[in-house]
Amino acid sequence: MQRLRFGIIGSGKISQYSAQSIVNHPRAELTAAQDINRKRAEQLASAFEIPHCFTEASELFACDEVDAVYIAVPNKYHAELSIAAMRAGKHVLLDKPFAMNAQEAEEVLRVSEETGQLFALGMNQRFNENSQKIKAVVQSGAFGEIYYAKAYWMRREGIPRLGTWFGSKALAGAGSIYDIGVHLLDLSLYLMDNFEPVSVFGSTYTKFGNRGLGESDWGLSDKTDSIFDVDDLAAAMIKLKNGATVCLETSWASHIPENERLNVELFGTDLGASVYPAKLYKRDPLDADYRTIENIAAKPGLPHCDRFHNFINHLFEDEPLIVSGEQALAVQRILDAIAESCRSGKSIDL
Ligand SMILES: NC(=O)c1ccc[n+]([C@@H]2O[C@H](COP(=O)([O-])OP(=O)(O)OC[C@H]3O[C@@H](n4cnc5c(N)ncnc54)[C@H](O)[C@@H]3O)[C@@H](O)[C@H]2O)c1
């Protein structure tokens, strides 16, 4: 295989950015685009000179000029389309969240094993240059023991367009926690190198979208109804096997002073850190002064800082896949436990 030929399933908002990342790689090209909305698939195909255009996913899966698919559709279809693609002999890069629940996610991993097709979840926050720099510092051992992470992505008015699939539990599975919370939960565990949760306590709230408030302009899907039955704020405490804790807060809409609050803060026995932007906090052993280091010398572990390039390089070369199936499954299990904890009002043991 000289070049990896990609097909895109779902030609909505995120696919416009993802298509650009794919064509930026010297050994990848886009050969097919699909969407149930033909006009949208045609627009993407025209913008990126993609030769084949389909409305049925099965037509794209049957196309001989496609080696791998990138899937970016409403969450309800993530597992079934990933499975159908692998059974048709295509490698799969799926956008987050993994699935509607851990059972679906397990089935996707089982089919990847059975068919031998590569499956990867595209968690783009791991590939941010700030994240990669902090990861390099973690790998140097400079933090000592990382015993706490505080992760938050709070928006003041950031609900994707009201009336689209994003607000429907049947199509999205959950709201802010599946859309943005999942990113920082995954990033925290990646930076701590700890995907072994033991218990989860979570709360979710629906206070803005159900009143028609807090809308932003993200998303291309059509407005189909006025259902909004997902969370627009969620909070969780996740206890890990080595005793470390992650505190996660996420909101699509809330009364906060800024438009957006977004960070992962790490607390180690020898060093503290912020990821966005990348900064380190430490006491200097020579003059006992407390320092904030803003120009971190560590180089990003992956110079390209791109999830698509990692997927392609992994297939062509020896670059390790950054998001493993087991890690993605662990994150899904935590998301399930947050929902279960909210239903029961109790802490959930995993
Ligand atoms: N990694 C990120 O930062 C990031 C950002 C945004 C969205 N996403 C994920 O990408 C996915 C798509 O989000 P979006 O923002 O592009 O949404 P969007 O609403 O803009 O686009 C979704 C597209 O999927 C199409 N579609 C619906 N059902 C389909 C089906 N069964 N088969 C094929 N196409 C179908 C719709 O017609 C629409 O064009 C979601 O899973 C979302 O969580 C990831």
The ligand as an SDF file (V2000), in Angstrom:
LIG
                    3D

 44 48  0  0  0  0  0  0  0  0999 V2000
  -13.0010   15.4910   18.3050 N   0  0  0  0  0  0  0  0  0  0  0  0
  -13.6990   16.5960   18.4180 C   0  0  0  0  0  0  0  0  0  0  0  0
  -13.2350   17.5790   18.9480 O   0  0  0  0  0  0  0  0  0  0  0  0
  -15.1050   16.6300   17.9080 C   0  0  0  0  0  0  0  0  0  0  0  0
  -15.6980   17.8680   17.6760 C   0  0  0  0  0  0  0  0  0  0  0  0
  -16.9910   17.8770   17.2030 C   0  0  0  0  0  0  0  0  0  0  0  0
  -17.6750   16.7080   16.9800 C   0  0  0  0  0  0  0  0  0  0  0  0
  -17.0780   15.5010   17.2370 N   0  0  0  0  0  0  0  0  0  0  0  0
  -17.8370   14.2390   17.0490 C   0  0  0  0  0  0  0  0  0  0  0  0
  -18.0390   14.0620   15.6460 O   0  0  0  0  0  0  0  0  0  0  0  0
  -19.3390   13.5290   15.4150 C   0  0  0  0  0  0  0  0  0  0  0  0
  -20.0970   14.4470   14.4720 C   0  0  0  0  0  0  0  0  0  0  0  0
  -20.1990   15.7300   15.0590 O   0  0  0  0  0  0  0  0  0  0  0  0
  -20.3940   17.0640   14.1790 P   0  0  0  0  0  0  0  0  0  0  0  0
  -20.0800   18.1880   15.0860 O   0  0  0  0  0  0  0  0  0  0  0  0
  -19.6930   16.9700   12.8860 O   0  0  0  0  0  0  0  0  0  0  0  0
  -21.9760   16.9900   13.9500 O   0  0  0  0  0  0  0  0  0  0  0  0
  -22.8620   17.6060   12.7670 P   0  0  0  0  0  0  0  0  0  0  0  0
  -24.2470   17.5870   13.2780 O   0  0  0  0  0  0  0  0  0  0  0  0
  -22.2920   18.8760   12.2490 O   0  0  0  0  0  0  0  0  0  0  0  0
  -22.6960   16.5110   11.5980 O   0  0  0  0  0  0  0  0  0  0  0  0
  -23.1810   15.2000   11.6830 C   0  0  0  0  0  0  0  0  0  0  0  0
  -23.4210   14.6980   10.2620 C   0  0  0  0  0  0  0  0  0  0  0  0
  -23.7600   13.3150   10.2990 O   0  0  0  0  0  0  0  0  0  0  0  0
  -24.7940   13.0750    9.3350 C   0  0  0  0  0  0  0  0  0  0  0  0
  -25.4680   11.8450    9.7030 N   0  0  0  0  0  0  0  0  0  0  0  0
  -26.4460   11.6340   10.6110 C   0  0  0  0  0  0  0  0  0  0  0  0
  -26.7280   10.3140   10.7050 N   0  0  0  0  0  0  0  0  0  0  0  0
  -25.9130    9.6840    9.8240 C   0  0  0  0  0  0  0  0  0  0  0  0
  -25.7260    8.3180    9.4450 C   0  0  0  0  0  0  0  0  0  0  0  0
  -26.4280    7.3480   10.0290 N   0  0  0  0  0  0  0  0  0  0  0  0
  -24.8090    8.0370    8.4960 N   0  0  0  0  0  0  0  0  0  0  0  0
  -24.0940    9.0260    7.9120 C   0  0  0  0  0  0  0  0  0  0  0  0
  -24.2230   10.3450    8.2180 N   0  0  0  0  0  0  0  0  0  0  0  0
  -25.1230   10.6560    9.1770 C   0  0  0  0  0  0  0  0  0  0  0  0
  -25.6550   14.3310    9.4080 C   0  0  0  0  0  0  0  0  0  0  0  0
  -26.4410   14.4760    8.2540 O   0  0  0  0  0  0  0  0  0  0  0  0
  -24.5790   15.4170    9.5670 C   0  0  0  0  0  0  0  0  0  0  0  0
  -24.1700   15.9240    8.3250 O   0  0  0  0  0  0  0  0  0  0  0  0
  -19.9880   13.3580   16.7950 C   0  0  0  0  0  0  0  0  0  0  0  0
  -19.8180   12.0600   17.2530 O   0  0  0  0  0  0  0  0  0  0  0  0
  -19.2030   14.2980   17.6780 C   0  0  0  0  0  0  0  0  0  0  0  0
  -19.1420   13.8660   19.0240 O   0  0  0  0  0  0  0  0  0  0  0  0
  -15.8080   15.4580   17.6730 C   0  0  0  0  0  0  0  0  0  0  0  0
  1  2  1  0
  2  3  2  0
  2  4  1  0
  4  5  1  0
  4 44  2  0
  5  6  2  0
  6  7  1  0
  7  8  2  0
  8  9  1  0
  8 44  1  0
  9 10  1  0
  9 42  1  0
 10 11  1  0
 11 12  1  0
 11 40  1  0
 12 13  1  0
 13 14  1  0
 14 15  2  0
 14 16  1  0
 14 17  1  0
 17 18  1  0
 18 19  2  0
 18 20  1  0
 18 21  1  0
 21 22  1  0
 22 23  1  0
 23 24  1  0
 23 38  1  0
 24 25  1  0
 25 26  1  0
 25 36  1  0
 26 27  1  0
 26 35  1  0
 27 28  2  0
 28 29  1  0
 29 30  1  0
 29 35  2  0
 30 31  1  0
 30 32  2  0
 32 33  1  0
 33 34  2  0
 34 35  1  0
 36 37  1  0
 36 38  1  0
 38 39  1  0
 40 41  1  0
 40 42  1  0
 42 43  1  0
M  CHG  2   8   1  16  -1
M  END
$$$$
